[in-house]
Amino acid sequence: MSQVFSAETHRNLLARIPHCTGREVSDWLRTVDEGPALFRFEEKVSWLRAEHNLAYGHAKAIIHEYDLRRAARKLL
């Protein structure tokens, strides 16, 4: 079962990603965009964790942010 993070926790995780990973969130979002065409949220999280050795919370925050931004682009 996956954890559900609050909006505040999500923002805090995103803010810590550059310090913890050495890469900006925008770099990670580009990595996800250029990565394999996975459909399920947990598949994407698992791919990030396995391929880039990310912590679960960071991988989940990156995929959640990616999905939020993708949805926002569809609305425009």
C-alpha positions in Angstrom: 0.0 0.0 0.0 1.4 3.4 -0.9 1.6 6.3 1.5 -0.5 9.4 0.9 1.4 12.6 1.4 -0.2 15.9 2.2 0.4 18.9 -0.1 2.8 20.4 2.5 4.8 17.1 2.8 4.9 17.0 -1.0 6.3 20.5 -1.2 8.9 19.7 1.5 10.0 16.6 -0.3 10.4 18.5 -3.5 12.4 21.2 -1.8 14.8 18.6 -0.4 15.3 16.7 -3.6 18.1 18.9 -5.0 20.1 18.7 -1.8 19.6 14.9 -1.4 20.1 13.9 -5.0 22.4 16.6 -6.5 19.9 17.2 -9.3 17.1 19.8 -9.7 13.5 18.7 -9.8 13.3 19.9 -13.4 16.1 17.5 -14.3 14.2 14.6 -12.6 11.0 15.6 -14.4 12.8 15.5 -17.7 14.3 12.1 -16.8 10.8 10.7 -16.2 9.6 12.2 -19.5 12.4 10.6 -21.4 12.1 7.3 -19.5 10.1 4.2 -20.4 6.4 4.6 -21.2 5.0 3.2 -17.9 1.4 3.8 -17.1 0.9 3.0 -13.5 2.1 5.4 -10.8 3.8 2.7 -8.7 5.6 1.3 -11.8 7.1 4.8 -12.4 8.1 5.1 -8.8 9.7 1.6 -8.9 11.5 2.4 -12.1 13.0 5.7 -10.6 14.0 3.9 -7.5 15.7 1.0 -9.3 17.3 3.0 -12.1 18.4 6.0 -10.1 18.7 4.7 -6.6 16.2 7.2 -5.2 14.4 6.9 -1.8 10.8 6.0 -2.0 9.5 9.4 -0.8 11.6 11.3 -3.3 10.6 9.0 -6.2 7.0 9.3 -5.3 7.2 13.1 -5.0 8.8 13.3 -8.4 6.2 11.1 -10.1 3.4 13.0 -8.4 4.8 16.3 -9.5 5.3 15.0 -13.0 1.6 13.8 -13.1 0.4 17.2 -11.7 2.3 19.1 -14.4 1.2 16.8 -17.2 -2.4 17.2 -16.1 -2.0 21.0 -16.0 -0.6 21.0 -19.6 -3.7 19.1 -20.8 -5.9 21.8 -19.4 -4.3 24.5 -21.4 
